[in-house]
Amino acid sequence: MSASDAEAVREGDAQTDRWERVRDLPPSAKLVAKVLEYEGTLSQSELAEETLLPPRTVRYALSRLEEHDAVDSRFSFTDARKRLYSLSL
């Protein structure tokens, strides 16, 4: 095995470990996590729009992700009624 192959294996292992926290979560939570990975920080309504999931399902997915410390949330500076979510894996 070459050095570059070994590096690729280590990188793949690190990526697998990174997602270990969400492995046993519902598919909706995994989808929300993947969208956050690709899109960055989004509000709950933006997540519902991107995932095509109902808002209630997105709320549930976010709560499950928060329980497993997989997402960070903060208040929006432009609208304090909204929270913004980002992936913390």
URQUI-V808816 format. One record per residue. N is the residue number from 1. RES is the residue in one letter. PHI is phi in degrees with one decimal (none if undefined). BURIAL is 1 if it has 24 or more other ideal C-beta (glycine too) atoms within 12 Angstrom, else 0. Layout:
# URQUI-V808816
N;RES;PHI;BURIAL / N;RES;PHI;BURIAL
This chain:
# URQUI-V808816
1;M;none;0 / 2;S;-77.5;0 / 3;A;-63.4;0 / 4;S;-69.8;0 / 5;D;-66.1;0 / 6;A;-63.5;0 / 7;E;-64.0;0 / 8;A;-63.7;0 / 9;V;-65.5;0 / 10;R;-61.8;0 / 11;E;-64.7;0 / 12;G;-64.1;0 / 13;D;-64.3;0 / 14;A;-63.3;0 / 15;Q;-65.8;0 / 16;T;-64.7;0 / 17;D;-61.3;0 / 18;R;-59.6;0 / 19;W;-92.3;0 / 20;E;-58.8;0 / 21;R;-63.6;0 / 22;V;-105.3;1 / 23;R;-54.5;0 / 24;D;-97.1;0 / 25;L;-81.6;1 / 26;P;-62.7;0 / 27;P;-55.4;0 / 28;S;-64.0;1 / 29;A;-67.7;1 / 30;K;-64.8;1 / 31;L;-63.7;1 / 32;V;-60.8;1 / 33;A;-62.1;1 / 34;K;-64.8;1 / 35;V;-62.6;1 / 36;L;-64.2;1 / 37;E;-63.5;1 / 38;Y;-80.9;0 / 39;E;-97.7;0 / 40;G;88.7;0 / 41;T;-76.0;1 / 42;L;-139.6;1 / 43;S;-84.3;1 / 44;Q;-61.9;1 / 45;S;-66.9;0 / 46;E;-67.3;1 / 47;L;-64.8;1 / 48;A;-61.7;1 / 49;E;-67.5;0 / 50;E;-70.5;0 / 51;T;-88.6;1 / 52;L;64.2;0 / 53;L;-94.2;1 / 54;P;-63.7;0 / 55;P;-54.1;0 / 56;R;-62.6;0 / 57;T;-67.6;0 / 58;V;-64.0;1 / 59;R;-58.9;1 / 60;Y;-63.7;1 / 61;A;-60.8;1 / 62;L;-64.7;1 / 63;S;-65.2;0 / 64;R;-66.2;1 / 65;L;-65.6;1 / 66;E;-66.2;1 / 67;E;-58.4;0 / 68;H;-100.7;1 / 69;D;53.0;0 / 70;A;-98.3;1 / 71;V;-132.6;1 / 72;D;-109.1;0 / 73;S;-131.6;1 / 74;R;-149.4;0 / 75;F;-75.7;0 / 76;S;-74.9;0 / 77;F;-72.9;0 / 78;T;-83.2;0 / 79;D;-148.0;0 / 80;A;-63.6;0 / 81;R;-76.0;0 / 82;K;-100.4;0 / 83;R;-113.0;1 / 84;L;-110.3;1 / 85;Y;-116.5;1 / 86;S;-140.5;1 / 87;L;-75.1;1 / 88;S;-120.4;0 / 89;L;-79.4;1
